């Protein structure tokens, strides 16, 4: 029965990778929203960031 521990390991690794990737995307969007040279790009980045961080009501 060595299959379940391997599945748990790969599931945890994939979840960690997805979390790190999402955090990286949020960081880049926040950085662009502050450092973009034109107001249009800053506004677009802020809009993207608000979509990514949107909280849903429960």
FIMISE-26661 format. One record per atom (N, C-alpha, C, O): residue number from 1; residue in one letter; z, y, x. Coordinates in nm, 3 decimals, always signed. Layout:
REM residues N
{rec NUM,'a',{Z,Y,X}}
...
END
This chain:
REM residues 58
{rec 1,'x',{+0.000,-0.120,+0.080}}
{rec 1,'x',{+0.000,+0.000,+0.000}}
{rec 1,'x',{+0.000,+0.127,+0.085}}
{rec 1,'x',{+0.074,+0.220,+0.054}}
{rec 2,'x',{-0.078,+0.134,+0.188}}
{rec 2,'x',{-0.079,+0.256,+0.269}}
{rec 2,'x',{-0.163,+0.368,+0.211}}
{rec 2,'x',{-0.167,+0.478,+0.267}}
{rec 3,'x',{-0.231,+0.345,+0.100}}
{rec 3,'x',{-0.319,+0.446,+0.043}}
{rec 3,'x',{-0.245,+0.569,-0.010}}
{rec 3,'x',{-0.287,+0.680,+0.021}}
{rec 4,'x',{-0.138,+0.558,-0.089}}
{rec 4,'x',{-0.072,+0.678,-0.142}}
{rec 4,'x',{-0.022,+0.777,-0.036}}
{rec 4,'x',{-0.040,+0.897,-0.054}}
{rec 5,'x',{+0.039,+0.732,+0.075}}
{rec 5,'x',{+0.080,+0.832,+0.175}}
{rec 5,'x',{-0.038,+0.908,+0.233}}
{rec 5,'x',{-0.027,+1.028,+0.261}}
{rec 6,'x',{-0.150,+0.841,+0.252}}
{rec 6,'x',{-0.269,+0.909,+0.303}}
{rec 6,'x',{-0.321,+1.010,+0.202}}
{rec 6,'x',{-0.360,+1.121,+0.239}}
{rec 7,'x',{-0.320,+0.973,+0.076}}
{rec 7,'x',{-0.365,+1.065,-0.028}}
{rec 7,'x',{-0.275,+1.188,-0.035}}
{rec 7,'x',{-0.323,+1.300,-0.051}}
{rec 8,'x',{-0.146,+1.166,-0.024}}
{rec 8,'x',{-0.052,+1.279,-0.026}}
{rec 8,'x',{-0.074,+1.370,+0.094}}
{rec 8,'x',{-0.069,+1.493,+0.081}}
{rec 9,'x',{-0.099,+1.311,+0.208}}
{rec 9,'x',{-0.122,+1.391,+0.329}}
{rec 9,'x',{-0.248,+1.476,+0.314}}
{rec 9,'x',{-0.246,+1.596,+0.342}}
{rec 10,'x',{-0.357,+1.414,+0.270}}
{rec 10,'x',{-0.482,+1.488,+0.257}}
{rec 10,'x',{-0.475,+1.592,+0.146}}
{rec 10,'x',{-0.535,+1.699,+0.157}}
{rec 11,'x',{-0.403,+1.562,+0.040}}
{rec 11,'x',{-0.385,+1.660,-0.068}}
{rec 11,'x',{-0.306,+1.780,-0.018}}
{rec 11,'x',{-0.341,+1.894,-0.048}}
{rec 12,'x',{-0.202,+1.755,+0.057}}
{rec 12,'x',{-0.122,+1.864,+0.112}}
{rec 12,'x',{-0.203,+1.946,+0.213}}
{rec 12,'x',{-0.194,+2.069,+0.215}}
{rec 13,'x',{-0.281,+1.881,+0.295}}
{rec 13,'x',{-0.364,+1.952,+0.392}}
{rec 13,'x',{-0.470,+2.037,+0.323}}
{rec 13,'x',{-0.493,+2.151,+0.363}}
{rec 14,'x',{-0.533,+1.982,+0.222}}
{rec 14,'x',{-0.634,+2.058,+0.147}}
{rec 14,'x',{-0.572,+2.176,+0.074}}
{rec 14,'x',{-0.631,+2.284,+0.071}}
{rec 15,'x',{-0.456,+2.157,+0.015}}
{rec 15,'x',{-0.387,+2.267,-0.054}}
{rec 15,'x',{-0.348,+2.377,+0.045}}
{rec 15,'x',{-0.360,+2.495,+0.014}}
{rec 16,'x',{-0.302,+2.338,+0.161}}
{rec 16,'x',{-0.266,+2.436,+0.263}}
{rec 16,'x',{-0.388,+2.515,+0.309}}
{rec 16,'x',{-0.382,+2.637,+0.325}}
{rec 17,'x',{-0.498,+2.446,+0.330}}
{rec 17,'x',{-0.621,+2.513,+0.370}}
{rec 17,'x',{-0.669,+2.610,+0.263}}
{rec 17,'x',{-0.710,+2.722,+0.295}}
{rec 18,'x',{-0.663,+2.569,+0.137}}
{rec 18,'x',{-0.706,+2.656,+0.028}}
{rec 18,'x',{-0.616,+2.779,+0.018}}
{rec 18,'x',{-0.665,+2.890,-0.006}}
{rec 19,'x',{-0.486,+2.761,+0.038}}
{rec 19,'x',{-0.394,+2.874,+0.035}}
{rec 19,'x',{-0.420,+2.971,+0.149}}
{rec 19,'x',{-0.418,+3.092,+0.129}}
{rec 20,'x',{-0.445,+2.919,+0.268}}
{rec 20,'x',{-0.476,+3.005,+0.382}}
{rec 20,'x',{-0.608,+3.079,+0.363}}
{rec 20,'x',{-0.620,+3.196,+0.399}}
{rec 21,'x',{-0.706,+3.011,+0.308}}
{rec 21,'x',{-0.835,+3.075,+0.281}}
{rec 21,'x',{-0.820,+3.187,+0.179}}
{rec 21,'x',{-0.877,+3.294,+0.198}}
{rec 22,'x',{-0.746,+3.164,+0.073}}
{rec 22,'x',{-0.723,+3.266,-0.030}}
{rec 22,'x',{-0.649,+3.385,+0.029}}
{rec 22,'x',{-0.682,+3.500,-0.001}}
{rec 23,'x',{-0.549,+3.359,+0.111}}
{rec 23,'x',{-0.475,+3.467,+0.176}}
{rec 23,'x',{-0.566,+3.548,+0.268}}
{rec 23,'x',{-0.556,+3.670,+0.273}}
{rec 24,'x',{-0.653,+3.481,+0.339}}
{rec 24,'x',{-0.749,+3.551,+0.426}}
{rec 24,'x',{-0.844,+3.639,+0.347}}
{rec 24,'x',{-0.873,+3.751,+0.389}}
{rec 25,'x',{-0.892,+3.590,+0.235}}
{rec 25,'x',{-0.981,+3.670,+0.150}}
{rec 25,'x',{-0.907,+3.793,+0.097}}
{rec 25,'x',{-0.963,+3.902,+0.094}}
{rec 26,'x',{-0.783,+3.775,+0.054}}
{rec 26,'x',{-0.704,+3.890,+0.006}}
{rec 26,'x',{-0.683,+3.992,+0.118}}
{rec 26,'x',{-0.692,+4.112,+0.094}}
{rec 27,'x',{-0.656,+3.945,+0.238}}
{rec 27,'x',{-0.634,+4.035,+0.350}}
{rec 27,'x',{-0.761,+4.115,+0.382}}
{rec 27,'x',{-0.754,+4.235,+0.405}}
{rec 28,'x',{-0.874,+4.049,+0.383}}
{rec 28,'x',{-1.001,+4.119,+0.412}}
{rec 28,'x',{-1.032,+4.221,+0.303}}
{rec 28,'x',{-1.075,+4.332,+0.333}}
{rec 29,'x',{-1.011,+4.185,+0.177}}
{rec 29,'x',{-1.037,+4.278,+0.067}}
{rec 29,'x',{-0.945,+4.399,+0.076}}
{rec 29,'x',{-0.988,+4.512,+0.053}}
{rec 30,'x',{-0.818,+4.376,+0.110}}
{rec 30,'x',{-0.725,+4.488,+0.125}}
{rec 30,'x',{-0.764,+4.576,+0.244}}
{rec 30,'x',{-0.755,+4.698,+0.236}}
{rec 31,'x',{-0.805,+4.515,+0.350}}
{rec 31,'x',{-0.846,+4.591,+0.469}}
{rec 31,'x',{-0.970,+4.676,+0.440}}
{rec 31,'x',{-0.977,+4.792,+0.480}}
{rec 32,'x',{-1.066,+4.619,+0.371}}
{rec 32,'x',{-1.188,+4.694,+0.337}}
{rec 32,'x',{-1.155,+4.806,+0.240}}
{rec 32,'x',{-1.213,+4.915,+0.249}}
{rec 33,'x',{-1.063,+4.782,+0.147}}
{rec 33,'x',{-1.029,+4.886,+0.050}}
{rec 33,'x',{-0.964,+5.006,+0.116}}
{rec 33,'x',{-0.966,+5.116,+0.061}}
{rec 34,'x',{-0.907,+4.987,+0.233}}
{rec 34,'x',{-0.844,+5.099,+0.305}}
{rec 34,'x',{-0.939,+5.160,+0.408}}
{rec 34,'x',{-0.940,+5.282,+0.425}}
{rec 35,'x',{-1.018,+5.079,+0.475}}
{rec 35,'x',{-1.095,+5.127,+0.589}}
{rec 35,'x',{-1.245,+5.148,+0.564}}
{rec 35,'x',{-1.317,+5.187,+0.656}}
{rec 36,'x',{-1.292,+5.125,+0.444}}
{rec 36,'x',{-1.436,+5.140,+0.418}}
{rec 36,'x',{-1.477,+5.287,+0.435}}
{rec 36,'x',{-1.402,+5.377,+0.397}}
{rec 37,'x',{-1.595,+5.312,+0.492}}
{rec 37,'x',{-1.637,+5.448,+0.521}}
{rec 37,'x',{-1.678,+5.528,+0.397}}
{rec 37,'x',{-1.668,+5.651,+0.398}}
{rec 38,'x',{-1.723,+5.462,+0.293}}
{rec 38,'x',{-1.768,+5.537,+0.175}}
{rec 38,'x',{-1.675,+5.513,+0.057}}
{rec 38,'x',{-1.618,+5.404,+0.044}}
{rec 39,'x',{-1.659,+5.613,-0.029}}
{rec 39,'x',{-1.571,+5.595,-0.146}}
{rec 39,'x',{-1.617,+5.483,-0.240}}
{rec 39,'x',{-1.534,+5.418,-0.304}}
{rec 40,'x',{-1.748,+5.462,-0.249}}
{rec 40,'x',{-1.798,+5.356,-0.337}}
{rec 40,'x',{-1.754,+5.218,-0.290}}
{rec 40,'x',{-1.714,+5.132,-0.369}}
{rec 41,'x',{-1.762,+5.197,-0.159}}
{rec 41,'x',{-1.720,+5.066,-0.105}}
{rec 41,'x',{-1.569,+5.048,-0.119}}
{rec 41,'x',{-1.523,+4.937,-0.148}}
{rec 42,'x',{-1.492,+5.154,-0.099}}
{rec 42,'x',{-1.347,+5.143,-0.116}}
{rec 42,'x',{-1.314,+5.108,-0.260}}
{rec 42,'x',{-1.227,+5.025,-0.287}}
{rec 43,'x',{-1.384,+5.173,-0.355}}
{rec 43,'x',{-1.359,+5.144,-0.496}}
{rec 43,'x',{-1.396,+5.001,-0.530}}
{rec 43,'x',{-1.323,+4.932,-0.601}}
{rec 44,'x',{-1.511,+4.954,-0.479}}
{rec 44,'x',{-1.551,+4.816,-0.502}}
{rec 44,'x',{-1.451,+4.717,-0.445}}
{rec 44,'x',{-1.420,+4.616,-0.509}}
{rec 45,'x',{-1.400,+4.746,-0.326}}
{rec 45,'x',{-1.302,+4.656,-0.264}}
{rec 45,'x',{-1.172,+4.656,-0.343}}
{rec 45,'x',{-1.110,+4.551,-0.359}}
{rec 46,'x',{-1.130,+4.772,-0.391}}
{rec 46,'x',{-1.007,+4.776,-0.472}}
{rec 46,'x',{-1.025,+4.700,-0.603}}
{rec 46,'x',{-0.932,+4.634,-0.649}}
{rec 47,'x',{-1.143,+4.711,-0.662}}
{rec 47,'x',{-1.171,+4.637,-0.785}}
{rec 47,'x',{-1.167,+4.486,-0.759}}
{rec 47,'x',{-1.109,+4.411,-0.837}}
{rec 48,'x',{-1.229,+4.444,-0.650}}
{rec 48,'x',{-1.226,+4.302,-0.613}}
{rec 48,'x',{-1.084,+4.255,-0.589}}
{rec 48,'x',{-1.045,+4.146,-0.633}}
{rec 49,'x',{-1.006,+4.336,-0.519}}
{rec 49,'x',{-0.867,+4.300,-0.491}}
{rec 49,'x',{-0.787,+4.289,-0.621}}
{rec 49,'x',{-0.705,+4.198,-0.635}}
{rec 50,'x',{-0.809,+4.380,-0.714}}
{rec 50,'x',{-0.735,+4.373,-0.840}}
{rec 50,'x',{-0.774,+4.248,-0.920}}
{rec 50,'x',{-0.690,+4.191,-0.990}}
{rec 51,'x',{-0.899,+4.206,-0.910}}
{rec 51,'x',{-0.942,+4.083,-0.978}}
{rec 51,'x',{-0.876,+3.961,-0.914}}
{rec 51,'x',{-0.832,+3.870,-0.985}}
{rec 52,'x',{-0.869,+3.958,-0.781}}
{rec 52,'x',{-0.811,+3.844,-0.712}}
{rec 52,'x',{-0.660,+3.832,-0.734}}
{rec 52,'x',{-0.606,+3.721,-0.735}}
{rec 53,'x',{-0.593,+3.944,-0.750}}
{rec 53,'x',{-0.446,+3.942,-0.760}}
{rec 53,'x',{-0.401,+3.953,-0.905}}
{rec 53,'x',{-0.281,+3.957,-0.931}}
{rec 54,'x',{-0.493,+3.956,-0.998}}
{rec 54,'x',{-0.459,+3.973,-1.139}}
{rec 54,'x',{-0.359,+3.868,-1.183}}
{rec 54,'x',{-0.373,+3.749,-1.152}}
{rec 55,'x',{-0.258,+3.914,-1.254}}
{rec 55,'x',{-0.158,+3.822,-1.306}}
{rec 55,'x',{-0.184,+3.798,-1.454}}
{rec 55,'x',{-0.213,+3.892,-1.529}}
{rec 56,'x',{-0.174,+3.676,-1.494}}
{rec 56,'x',{-0.197,+3.642,-1.633}}
{rec 56,'x',{-0.064,+3.641,-1.707}}
{rec 56,'x',{+0.038,+3.600,-1.653}}
{rec 57,'x',{-0.067,+3.687,-1.831}}
{rec 57,'x',{+0.056,+3.683,-1.910}}
{rec 57,'x',{+0.083,+3.539,-1.951}}
{rec 57,'x',{-0.009,+3.461,-1.974}}
{rec 58,'x',{+0.209,+3.506,-1.959}}
{rec 58,'x',{+0.247,+3.367,-1.991}}
{rec 58,'x',{+0.284,+3.351,-2.133}}
{rec 58,'x',{+0.318,+3.241,-2.176}}
END
